[in-house]
């Protein structure tokens, strides 16, 4: 026990001392452990000590390998290697929803409706949807083995991902009851114009409401946010400011001046929402008129962190900026965006369609739309809650105000 206490005191001292004293205390700790016959890997211990020192400054800092750093950069820029297919969850398993033309997925024979069982021999059963999507993003071109169920036949398909610069919009559709749904990959530089245009079009079309799905979304283009939120936020208000910790350089981003439109908006976030998409969510929560956030607390990344090289094989990803939203909500890397309604981003068991509703659907369009919506939203608790809220507002004839 005395040994543990003494080591704890030495490590605590490391965090409060100067750089010279830090090295001295580390050597004392090493000597103490060696005198007790305790064996350890010196290189790993040094990295652990440095990691502890950095995390005292930024608790959510990450120690990354070169490969992890490449994946992080790709998630910010959208420059991945893709198979060329998009997925949905059906019966809590990943099902192919779309196969891009002339893509590796199409060339391999992958079909819409196929169930992906494993990637490179690693089963997908039990994984969250976000984890499945991560496994379908690659940072290099190499042969990938997919085990799939096509109809009743199991197949192994060989694919080589190709480099693709992802679009900001992963998927957009008009759901039953005239509800717009936009799923984002992220806010990527030069790729957000389509998002702004689509929001403006759907606003003019008089939709019941809009669901903006930022779950697992990232991106680096914070400069695009004013144009995206222009339809929802008060005109000419300061949306957010970014301050560089070292240089104290300040960048201020303001709303462009358009009056908020009467389009209710529900924004979905989860703990993988990060970067520019996370800043967008915060702006909508703090400033958006008639907007609501549903889901989990976000990652707390907010694009505040920078990769800092430790050596040729590893980097730290730590906070070097602060962001203040609406002039009062400060993010330093320790805070996350919190939803208005907490809904765990988990896969839920789908409920069957009642016989009474099926009978009514034969004659009643509203009942038919209810069946279509129920089928589309199966296994997605957040999206179900979002559409319930928008339909409730419609029933009460409540508009954005």
Residue, then its C-alpha position, 0 to 999 in steps of 0.5 A: x500500500x505504501x508503494x502505491x501511495x508513493x507512486x500516486x504522489x509522484x505521478x500527481x507531482x508530475x502533473x504539477x511540476x515543470x518539464x525538468x521536474x517532470x522528467x526527474x519525478x518519472x525517473x524516481x518512479x521508475x527507480x522505485x518500481x525497479x527496486x521492488x522487482x516490478x517489471x514493465x515495458x519502459x516505452x509503454x510506461x513513458x507513453x502512459x505518463x505523457x498521456x496522463x500529463x496531456x489528459x490533465x489539460x484535455x480529459x478527452x485528448x486521444x493518443x493515436x497511432x498513424x493509422x488512427x490519425x489517418x482515419x480521423x483526418x478522413x472522417x473530417x474531410x470525407x476522403x475515404x475508400x468506400x465499397x460503394x453501397x449504403x446500409x440500413x438496419x432491418x431486423x437489427x442487422x445491416x441490410x444493403x439499401x443502395x448499390x452505386x453504379x460501377x462501384x466495387x460493390x456492384x462489380x462484386x455482385x452485391x445486391x440491394x436487400x443483401x444482409x452483410x454478416x461479416x467483414x474480413x471474417x469479423x461478425x457484425x451481429x450485435x454491433x451498433x449501426x455506427x460501428x458497422x458503418x465505421x467498418x465499411x470505411x477504409x483508409x487504403x485500397x486493399x482486398x475486403x471479404x464480405x460474407x453476405x446473405x442474398x435471399x437464402x444463399x450465403x456468399x463470400x464476395x471479394x471487393x477492393x474499395x475505391x477512393x471517393x470524396x464523400x458528399x455531405x448528404x448521405x441520404x434524403x427522402x420525403x417520408x410519409x405524411x410529408x416529413x423531410x429526412x436528411x441524413x448527413x455524412x458530415x459538413x465537408x468543405x465544398x460539399x454543403x451547397x446541396x444541403x442548403x439548397x435542399x432545406x430551402x426547397x423543402x421549406x418553400x414546398x411547405x413540408x410538415x417538418x424536417x428531420x436532420x440526422x447528424x448521428x455519426x456525422x463529422x466534417x471540417x467546414x464550420x464556415x458553411x454553418x451560417x448558410x445552413x442555419x439561416x432558415x432557422x435562426x434570428x437574423x444577423x445574430x452572432x452564431x459562434x466564435x472560434x478562438x485559437x488558444x495560442x495565438x488568440x486569433x478570433x473568427x466570428x460567424x454570424x447568421x446571414x440575415x434571412x428571417x426564420x421560416x415556419x418549418x419545424x426541425x428535429x435534429x438527431x445527434x449521438x455520441x459519434x456526432x463530432x466536428x462541424x456537424x456538432x457545432x451545427x447541432x449546438x447552433x440549432x439548439x441555442x438559436x434555432x426557432x422551432x428546433x429540437x435536439x433528440x438523441x444522446x450527448x455528442x462527442x465533445x469534439x466540436x472541431x476544437x482539437x488538432x493532431x500534434x505529433x509525438x514521434x514518427x509513429x504516434x500523435x496526440x489529438x488535443x484541444x487547441x481552440x475554444x468555441x462559444x455559441x450564442x455568446x454564452x455557451x462555451x466549449x473547451x473540449x470538456x463539454x458536449x452538446x446535450x439533446x433536449x430529449x434523451x433517447x439512447x441510439x440503440x436498435x429496438x425490436x420492430x413491432x408488427x402492423x396490427x390487423x386493424x390498421x392493415x384493414x383500414x389502409x385498404x381504404x384510408x390513405x392516412x392509415x396506409x401512410x401510417x403503415x409505410x412510416x412504421x415500416x420505414x422507422x422500424x428499429x430506429x428509436x430516435x427517428x421514431x420519436x422525431x416523426x412522432x413530435x412532428x406529427x404531433x405539432x401538425x395535429x396541433x397546427x403548431x408552426x415554427x415561431 
